[in-house]
Amino acid sequence: MFKKDDKREEEDITLDEEEASPKDAIQRLRGRLLRSEEEKKEYLDGWQRARAEMQNFKKDLEKDSMRARQALKEGLFSDMLPVADNFELAFRNKEAWEKVDVNWRNGVEYIYKELLSVLASHGVTPFDDTGREFDPARHHSVENISVEEKKDNGKILEVVQKGYEHNGKILRPAQVKVGEYIKG
Amino acid sequence: MGKILGIDLGTTNSAMAIVSGGEPKIIENTEGVRTTPSIVAIGKSGDTLVGLLAKRQAVTNPKNTIYGIKRLIGHNFEDPIAQNEKGIVSYLIEKSESGGVKVKMGEKFYRPEEVSAKILQKLKKDAEEKLGEKIDEAVITVPAYFSDSQRQATKDAGEIAGLKVRRIINEPTAAALAYGLDKKKEEKIVVYDFGGGTFDVSVLDIAGGDGDQSIEVKATDGDSHMGGEDIDQQIIKWIGGEYKKESGIDILKDELALQRLKEAAEKAKHELSSTTETEINIPFVTSGADGPKHLLMKFSRAKLESLASSYVEKSIEITKRTVQASGYTLAQIDEIILVGGQTRMPLITQKVKELFGKEPNKSINPDEVVAVGAAIQGGIFQGDVKDVLLLDVTPLSLGIETLGGVATKVIERNTTIPVSKSQVFSTAGDNQTSVEIHVVQGERGMAADNKSLGRFILEGIPPAPRGMPQVEVTFDIDANGIVNVKAKDKTSGKEQSIRIEARSSLSKEEIEKMKKDAEAHADEDAKKREAVETKNIAETLAYTAEKALKDAGDKVPADVKGNVEGAIKDARDAIAKGDMESIKKSTEKLSEAMQKIGPAMGAQGGEQSGRQEKKEDHKGDTPKDADFKSE
């Protein structure tokens, strides 16, 4: 059932053979000692490596499980962001929204605020960045808008969808329209 | 030697993996994602962007954003493929001085291998950051149809990125390596790869075996412009069309609405891999003269399948054609491997299964299987799997027989050896001075159904009530599979052991048979075991109750005592009859009756109650470590 080491034991070296001189025997023993020492080195090295690997594996596992917990949280937050977006979209058409009964309007706006404050309490905050330089680390461009002035080239002119960060890490880039200055 | 990175350098996305501790592992990029878009750009501020960041600015910087460079690598400018790409892509493609292709990004022209090198460089850097060590070598995969010049160019890309490319391997070969199919002899494998933007199918022939095998690509075919993204487009078109019918509004013309629709379509497609119907819900998708408009639509798997069917059918046709070109028949194919995210679609699995009459392999993440295979190839070069360090596993569980003939496992099967594990057991009878250790091997619940490896007796246990002595049983399996079982009485320090040279005992076939037997008898065994355990619990409880009464003496009122004694008798009668239901019922009753001992004694003598109640806590406890059967 189990694999067995097939290495055969080396035969013992004895001096009882007449033709074998002590010198030969010593030489053979020396050879064997040398091989043994090499083997010992190899095994010790392998053993130490295995132990080190185990230690490192444990550390990695700890890091991985922390990362997994973080990823799980971030995944949940990311899935909630469209809900926040939809509130924004509901409020975007000011004229239509103002027509809604003020008590209902306030109520719904409070729910949105509550959602944002729950996210904020977990370190998730929105960012807008209108007027800032486009930066692919924070923004996702959706459209170029031609601009008259050179200084507006590469500037964010409109945020189509807010971005969110979680404790300084970008959870979702903001979707933005970027100014483009065409020479001449 | 440093680690060798396995890289799946894809047309749309790339992935990387490494073998660490003998196991392949996908490495995330610095953005924390397991795949990296194969996109390179020179941003408007002049900096080079690779991967996700390049993708994020692609819409507004199309001329300086290079994607799909894999379609151009190693080609001459005059090649029809290069000419075709020229008409599709948003960046400039020109003829290089050597007649090859060059692409423009920023103010400069780059050879395709230089662009690929930037992707590889990012992967290398991200891997180094993640692993905390330098990476100098890599195995990179390419499609099976790649020509020598395409392979050479890919290798050059690696060298430009500062990687010594140990080998360029075929993507389907990598997939076969990931599934360990290279170890089989004489197999014919089809690798069906339906990715985001490309479809490839290959027929592999594994010949040889025993480490001397070769994997030969017998035929390969595909469509370099068909993939999961086409299916997404169909979904978007369909939703847009339905919505237009319903509301008269064309949301596909609205950039933001289209973006939200794209996300919803992709999400719905993923969901329909595991459910048969989903809902597409996009509130405030647009607004009309009469206020805001919402999109709410049911989307079924059947509808998705009808939208995708032309692509799937086409892929199946190509697959048939490829197998035919390989000279084999469909029936001759031994294994099918699914690669690429789109193969998660149940329709594809079903069609492939229908075609070959076999279940395809899909247990490894299809987005990662190629990178995993590349890493395994790297692992072979790394040579960290040395012969002396080859670790074996116990093929079957090892344990001892405990009270009622139950096989109690000490070392579970598939445990890597050498290993040593201990468990503490106790006696089943009062004043039991010896225990028999019966070592058994196998997966069945009852000891008698398993293979007996040997038995020995540990004597000299000081007399004590049942359950009190602590006998530690240690199983030790050395690297050669030799099992040493030792039993030690913790009080007296007496010990006894047995050495089992198990190598001669079971053949591979017998092991397989034993595993199958265990599976087949799983329900029956569980019932038998439960029966024994129910009996054991009842017996233990009856014993505990008896002992409690004896210890308490006349402190227990006669009526309580009578009740408990009656309940003990009922329980013992039930055990003798062997009817499970009545054993359970009488055990419950006994447990209830016993609970009255404590309070009754408390009422009689206050300061003693603490001790008694503590004893009472054990009512109905299952002995954690199964008792040995008494001899």
Interface residues (C-beta under 8 A of the other chain):
Chain A: M1 F2 K3 K4 D5 E42 Y43 G46 A50 E53 F57 R67 A71 N86 L89 A90 R92 N93 A96 E133 F134 P136 A137 H139 H140 S141 V142 E143 N144 N153 G154 V160 Q161 P173 Q175 V178 E180
Chain B: G21 G32 G43 K44 S45 L49 L53 A54 R56 Q57 A58 V59 T60 N61 E255 L256 Q259 P283 F284 S287 G291 P292 K386 V388 L389 D392 T394 P395 L396 I417 Q441 I477 A479 N480 G481 I482 A502 R503 S505 L506 I511
